[in-house]
Amino acid sequence: MPHVLYRATIALHTPLGTPLAGDTLFGQLCWTLRETQGEAELTRRLDAYTSGQPWLVVSDGFPAGFLPKPTVPPRFEPQPTDPAQRKIARKKRWIPVDTSAGDGFGITHGSPAQLLSRAVDETTAFGEGRQPKAAVQFHNTINRLTGTTGQGRFAPYAQSLIFYTTGQRIDLYLVLDDTRGTAQELSGWLAAMGATGYGRDASVGLGKFTVETLTPVTQTVPADANAWWTLAACAPQGQGFDGRRSYWRVLTRFGRHGNTHALGGKPFKNPVLMAATGAVLRPLSAFSPRLFVGQGLGGGGLLSKAEPATVHQGYAPALAIAWKDAA
């Protein structure tokens, strides 16, 4: 099916209660579509979603102009002998990309060591003094009968937030089936999400953003490409990857429903096992470039009894890279 890769650059305006994770963004975009165009239209777009034909695949959010460092063993990059330098090296989590061309982007690298050597820390990726900061915010629930806080559900509580500099630019990569959606629609869904708020506590002002640009992009694929580098968590199980030559970090996602289902008696979904963002996946057979990897999860009550049709994004936008095993 015809899929197109887009890069959306958004500007954050309030703190986040939920990290910008691709599967969570996908879920909220589905709810946005449902609220604006109806459940029947969402059902149409989700047709064959669990059969390898997603209508939309969404990446995590990254500092503009950067991608997440591949999750690979330390042997692929030189290790400093000084413990202090090793600590500094572990903080280098972002790989710069060439975004100078509006219709394309590239990753300049030769060997895996050369790619990893270009990694930078958050100060470089976000800008001096603009690094995101995690903090705790305290809340009170007032008992209207007494006019004060109290015990149980009226006890003061704390929640974690992620604070960004106002206007911080974030890149999202989205793979869209252009027979089931247009760039104009996608931009509208993102804008609606940004206006109402993304993630937890959007109703009290968290997760607000605006869409600066949404442009189709093409990756420069290396001639000797043999692996995919994932830009979101995905479910690679049973998808023909070589487990001995692939690298990933295991992630258990304990999902929960959004929108009206979040307020019901059964807000939680069944947990799913995934490969975290930044996985390097190599096929058992011949390599061929594609825009996403993974599989759609759920449907038929597999993920949720409260909403049997629930699906989970087990796909991830993926970049083709040349990866050679360390000697």
C-alpha positions as CSV (number, residue, x, y, z in Angstrom):
1,M,0.0,0.0,0.0
2,P,1.2,3.6,-0.7
3,H,2.8,5.1,2.4
4,V,4.4,8.5,2.7
5,L,6.9,9.6,5.4
6,Y,6.2,13.0,6.9
7,R,8.1,15.1,9.4
8,A,6.0,17.3,11.7
9,T,7.8,20.0,13.7
10,I,5.7,21.1,16.7
11,A,6.4,23.8,19.3
12,L,5.6,22.9,23.0
13,H,3.8,25.5,25.1
14,T,3.1,23.8,28.4
15,P,4.6,21.0,30.5
16,L,3.9,17.3,29.6
17,G,2.2,14.8,31.9
18,T,3.0,12.0,29.5
19,P,6.2,11.5,27.4
20,L,5.9,11.9,23.7
21,A,5.7,8.2,22.9
22,G,4.7,7.1,19.4
23,D,2.1,4.5,20.5
24,T,0.4,7.0,22.8
25,L,0.4,9.7,20.1
26,F,-1.1,7.3,17.7
27,G,-3.9,6.4,20.2
28,Q,-4.8,10.0,20.8
29,L,-4.8,10.8,17.1
30,C,-7.3,7.9,16.7
31,W,-9.5,9.5,19.3
32,T,-9.1,12.9,17.6
33,L,-10.3,11.3,14.4
34,R,-13.2,9.7,16.1
35,E,-14.3,12.9,17.8
36,T,-14.1,14.9,14.6
37,Q,-15.3,12.5,11.9
38,G,-17.1,9.7,13.8
39,E,-16.5,6.2,14.9
40,A,-17.4,4.7,11.5
41,E,-14.6,6.7,9.8
42,L,-12.1,5.5,12.4
43,T,-13.2,1.9,11.9
44,R,-12.7,2.3,8.1
45,R,-9.1,3.7,8.6
46,L,-8.3,0.9,11.0
47,D,-9.3,-1.8,8.5
48,A,-6.5,-4.4,8.2
49,Y,-4.5,-2.6,10.9
50,T,-3.5,-5.9,12.5
51,S,-2.7,-7.5,9.1
52,G,0.3,-5.4,8.3
53,Q,-1.6,-2.5,6.7
54,P,-1.6,0.4,9.1
55,W,-3.2,3.7,8.0
56,L,-0.8,5.7,10.3
57,V,2.4,5.0,12.2
58,V,3.8,7.6,14.6
59,S,7.3,8.1,16.0
60,D,8.3,9.3,19.4
61,G,9.0,13.0,19.8
62,F,12.7,14.1,19.4
63,P,14.5,17.4,19.7
64,A,14.3,19.1,16.3
65,G,17.1,17.9,14.0
66,F,18.0,14.8,16.0
67,L,17.2,11.1,16.3
68,P,17.5,8.7,19.2
69,K,20.9,6.9,19.5
70,P,20.6,3.2,18.5
71,T,20.3,0.8,21.4
72,V,23.3,-1.5,20.8
73,P,26.0,-3.2,23.0
74,P,29.0,-1.0,24.1
75,R,31.3,-3.0,21.9
76,F,30.2,-1.0,18.9
77,E,31.8,2.2,20.1
78,P,35.1,3.1,21.7
79,Q,34.8,3.0,25.5
80,P,36.7,5.7,27.5
81,T,39.0,4.3,30.2
82,D,38.3,7.2,32.5
83,P,35.1,6.5,34.5
84,A,34.1,10.2,34.4
85,Q,34.3,10.2,30.6
86,R,32.2,7.0,30.5
87,K,29.5,8.7,32.5
88,I,29.6,11.6,30.0
89,A,29.4,9.2,27.1
90,R,26.3,7.5,28.5
91,K,24.5,10.9,28.4
92,K,25.0,11.3,24.7
93,R,21.7,10.0,23.5
94,W,21.0,11.9,20.2
95,I,22.3,11.6,16.7
96,P,22.1,14.7,14.5
97,V,20.5,14.5,11.0
98,D,20.8,16.7,8.0
99,T,17.5,18.5,7.7
100,S,18.7,21.3,5.5
101,A,16.6,20.1,2.6
102,G,12.9,20.5,3.0
103,D,12.0,17.3,1.1
104,G,14.6,15.0,2.5
105,F,17.0,14.2,5.3
106,G,20.2,12.1,5.6
107,I,22.4,10.4,8.2
108,T,26.0,10.7,7.4
109,H,27.8,7.6,8.7
110,G,30.2,4.9,7.6
111,S,30.7,2.2,10.2
112,P,28.5,1.8,13.3
113,A,31.4,3.3,15.4
114,Q,31.4,6.4,13.2
115,L,27.6,6.8,13.5
116,L,27.7,6.4,17.3
117,S,30.7,8.8,17.6
118,R,28.4,11.6,16.4
119,A,26.1,11.3,19.4
120,V,25.5,14.4,21.5
121,D,24.0,15.1,24.9
122,E,20.8,16.9,25.7
123,T,22.5,20.3,26.1
124,T,23.5,20.2,22.4
125,A,20.3,18.7,21.2
126,F,17.9,21.0,23.0
127,G,20.1,24.0,23.4
128,E,22.0,25.4,26.4
129,G,19.7,25.9,29.3
130,R,16.8,24.4,27.4
131,Q,17.1,20.7,28.5
132,P,13.8,19.2,29.6
133,K,13.5,18.8,33.4
134,A,11.4,16.3,35.3
135,A,9.7,17.7,38.5
136,V,7.0,16.9,40.9
137,Q,3.9,19.1,41.2
138,F,1.7,18.9,44.3
139,H,-2.1,19.0,44.1
140,N,-5.0,19.3,46.6
141,T,-8.5,18.0,46.3
142,I,-10.9,20.1,48.4
143,N,-13.8,18.5,50.3
144,R,-16.6,20.9,49.5
145,L,-18.4,20.0,52.7
146,T,-15.5,21.0,54.9
147,G,-13.7,23.4,52.6
148,T,-10.3,21.7,53.3
149,T,-8.3,18.7,52.3
150,G,-8.5,15.5,54.4
151,Q,-7.9,11.8,54.2
152,G,-8.4,9.3,51.4
153,R,-9.3,10.9,48.1
154,F,-9.1,14.3,49.6
155,A,-5.4,13.9,50.7
156,P,-2.8,16.0,48.9
157,Y,-0.9,14.2,46.2
158,A,2.0,14.7,43.9
159,Q,2.4,14.0,40.1
160,S,5.4,14.1,37.9
161,L,5.7,16.6,35.0
162,I,8.2,17.1,32.2
163,F,9.0,20.8,31.8
164,Y,10.3,22.2,28.4
165,T,11.3,25.7,27.5
166,T,8.3,27.4,26.0
167,G,8.4,27.0,22.2
168,Q,10.8,24.1,22.3
169,R,10.7,22.5,18.8
170,I,10.1,18.8,18.6
171,D,10.2,16.5,15.5
172,L,7.7,13.7,14.9
173,Y,8.0,11.3,12.0
174,L,4.7,9.9,10.7
175,V,4.1,7.3,8.0
176,L,0.7,7.9,6.4
177,D,-1.2,5.7,3.9
178,D,-2.2,8.4,1.5
179,T,-5.2,6.4,0.2
180,R,-6.8,6.6,3.7
181,G,-5.6,10.1,4.8
182,T,-4.2,13.3,3.5
183,A,-1.4,15.6,4.8
184,Q,-4.0,18.3,5.3
185,E,-6.1,15.9,7.5
186,L,-3.0,14.8,9.4
187,S,-2.0,18.4,10.1
188,G,-5.5,19.1,11.3
189,W,-5.5,16.2,13.7
190,L,-2.2,17.2,15.2
191,A,-3.4,20.8,15.6
192,A,-6.6,19.7,17.3
193,M,-4.5,17.5,19.7
194,G,-2.2,20.4,20.4
195,A,-5.1,22.7,21.1
196,T,-6.9,20.3,23.5
197,G,-3.7,18.9,25.1
198,Y,-1.8,15.7,24.8
199,G,-1.6,13.0,27.4
200,R,-2.3,13.0,31.1
201,D,-4.1,16.1,32.6
202,A,-4.7,17.8,29.3
203,S,-7.9,19.1,30.8
204,V,-5.9,21.2,33.3
205,G,-3.5,22.7,30.7
206,L,-0.8,20.1,30.1
207,G,0.4,18.9,26.7
208,K,-0.4,22.0,24.6
209,F,1.5,22.6,21.4
210,T,1.2,24.1,17.9
211,V,2.2,22.6,14.6
212,E,4.9,24.6,12.8
213,T,5.4,22.5,9.7
214,L,4.4,19.2,8.2
215,T,6.4,18.1,5.2
216,P,6.9,14.9,3.2
217,V,10.5,13.7,3.5
218,T,12.6,11.0,1.9
219,Q,15.6,9.3,3.5
220,T,18.9,8.8,1.7
221,V,19.2,5.0,1.9
222,P,22.8,3.7,2.1
223,A,23.8,1.5,-0.8
224,D,24.8,-1.3,1.6
225,A,21.8,-0.9,4.0
226,N,21.0,-4.1,5.8
227,A,19.1,-3.1,9.0
228,W,16.2,-0.9,10.3
229,W,16.6,1.7,13.0
230,T,13.3,2.2,14.8
231,L,11.9,5.6,15.8
232,A,9.2,4.2,18.2
233,A,8.6,1.2,20.4
234,C,7.5,-1.8,18.2
235,A,6.5,-5.4,18.4
236,P,9.0,-7.3,16.2
237,Q,8.0,-10.8,17.4
238,G,7.5,-13.3,14.6
239,Q,8.3,-10.7,11.9
240,G,11.3,-12.4,10.4
241,F,14.1,-10.6,12.2
242,D,17.5,-12.2,13.1
243,G,17.5,-12.3,16.9
244,R,21.3,-13.0,17.0
245,R,22.2,-9.9,14.9
246,S,19.5,-7.5,16.1
247,Y,19.7,-5.3,19.2
248,W,16.9,-3.9,21.3
249,R,15.9,-3.1,24.9
250,V,12.8,-4.9,26.2
251,L,9.9,-2.7,27.1
252,T,6.6,-3.7,28.8
253,R,3.9,-1.3,28.0
254,F,1.1,-1.0,30.5
255,G,-1.4,0.9,28.4
256,R,-4.6,2.5,29.5
257,H,-7.6,3.8,27.6
258,G,-8.0,7.5,26.7
259,N,-11.0,9.8,26.3
260,T,-14.3,8.5,27.8
261,H,-12.9,5.0,28.5
262,A,-10.3,6.4,30.8
263,L,-13.2,7.4,33.1
264,G,-14.8,3.9,33.1
265,G,-14.5,1.1,35.6
266,K,-11.8,-0.7,33.4
267,P,-9.4,1.9,32.1
268,F,-6.4,-0.4,31.8
269,K,-5.4,-2.5,28.8
270,N,-3.6,-5.9,28.8
271,P,0.2,-5.3,29.0
272,V,2.2,-5.8,25.8
273,L,5.9,-6.7,25.3
274,M,7.8,-4.4,22.9
275,A,11.2,-3.4,21.7
276,A,12.0,0.1,22.9
277,T,12.7,3.0,20.5
278,G,16.2,2.9,18.9
279,A,16.2,-0.9,18.2
280,V,18.5,-2.1,15.3
281,L,16.6,-5.0,13.6
282,R,18.2,-7.1,10.9
283,P,16.2,-9.6,8.7
284,L,16.7,-13.3,8.4
285,S,16.3,-13.0,4.6
286,A,17.2,-10.4,2.1
287,F,16.9,-6.7,3.1
288,S,14.6,-4.3,1.3
289,P,13.9,-0.7,2.5
290,R,10.5,0.1,4.0
291,L,9.1,2.9,6.0
292,F,7.9,1.0,9.0
293,V,8.4,-2.3,10.8
294,G,6.5,-4.3,13.4
295,Q,2.9,-5.3,13.7
296,G,-0.5,-4.1,14.8
297,L,-1.6,-5.5,18.2
298,G,-5.1,-6.2,19.5
299,G,-8.5,-6.4,18.1
300,G,-11.1,-9.1,18.9
301,G,-10.8,-8.4,22.7
302,L,-7.1,-9.3,22.9
303,L,-6.2,-6.0,24.5
304,S,-9.3,-4.8,26.2
305,K,-12.6,-6.3,27.5
306,A,-14.0,-2.8,27.9
307,E,-13.5,-2.0,24.2
308,P,-12.9,-5.3,22.2
309,A,-11.9,-3.4,19.1
310,T,-9.0,-1.7,20.8
311,V,-5.7,-1.9,18.9
312,H,-2.2,-0.8,19.9
313,Q,0.5,0.6,17.7
314,G,3.1,-2.2,17.5
315,Y,4.6,-0.5,14.4
316,A,7.5,2.0,14.3
317,P,8.8,4.3,11.6
318,A,12.1,2.8,10.6
319,L,15.2,4.1,8.8
320,A,17.4,1.9,6.6
321,I,21.0,1.8,7.8
322,A,24.2,-0.1,7.1
323,W,25.1,-2.1,10.2
324,K,28.2,-4.3,10.4
325,D,28.8,-6.5,13.4
326,A,31.8,-5.6,15.6
327,A,34.8,-7.8,15.2
